[in-house]
């Protein structure tokens, strides 16, 4: 990765992009960069050239993807795959047009999404299985290895193997669980909560609970470091970064990075270094290095344009971002 000691500002290395609407998510594909927009369009960008295509007849509510495609869910009840060229492909459609507002994709190509209280899981061969949850599923995430899905919902998380008839294992904790994150080593599942907190479970032979409280707002953005030893979160005036060495953060204090007089809305760890991208509700973006706490300004504050999306490219040389007001851009780290 590029050295982050000089310059003190990276503003001159940012190329602005006019996305035109609230950026729900952004993703680097093999051919270029895509933005999922709240008005239902997917914007495609490469070397300054853009085009857009309508993926949903309504708003895009969530998106994920791999190197070849962006997969989005919308308020039209559809799951759609958009590649860098050609027209979007419909992968699923709910006959009742229930919203698809949670979606996840595994490294091996397994896809899962929600409609109402139903979770749908599609394997790499296109076979679909469903799970009826006790309450509306909020967050979905696949385990880093294997075909196992975590489903965040009211009062806990279900761990489901869609390719078996086994009843899902339920990890209980009272409250409303919103987003889910599975650690890269598979040992921990963590959720964000309506109650302005994170909750975690240690899996395996010595299971246990982890309470992470004290947030002034809901921590809706979570990001694991590449080595799985740190979990960064939004929801405060700085990024709250919890240590997950050993048995996890219980009894340990978190680190606070990039503290400002603004609320953190998005966090994204670099794919190969202990460097964290932090976006705020005033549009500011900082890069913070955990090893020494050094900070670099990527984007200054612009009131009314909270950062809503981040994506590092695979090599960690470029950071894409999007904001609620339709502003976007790409930072290229200097050599």
Secondary structure, 3 states (H helix, E strand, C coil): CCCCCCCCECHHHEEEEECCCCEEEEEECCCCEEEEECCCEEEEEECCEEEEEECCCCCEEEEEECCCCEEEEECCCEEEEECCCCCCEEEEECCCCCCCCCEEECCCCCEEEEECCEEEEECCCCCEEEEECCCCCCEEEECCCCCCEEEEEEEEEEEECCCCCCCCEEEEEEEEEEEEEECCCCCEEEEEECCCEEEEEECCCCCEEEEECCCCCCCCCEEECCCCCEEEECCCCCEEEEECCCCCCCCCCCEEECCCCCCEEEEEECCCCCEEEEEECCCCEEEEECCCCCEEEEECCCCCCCEEEEEECCCCCEEEEEECCCEEEEEECCC
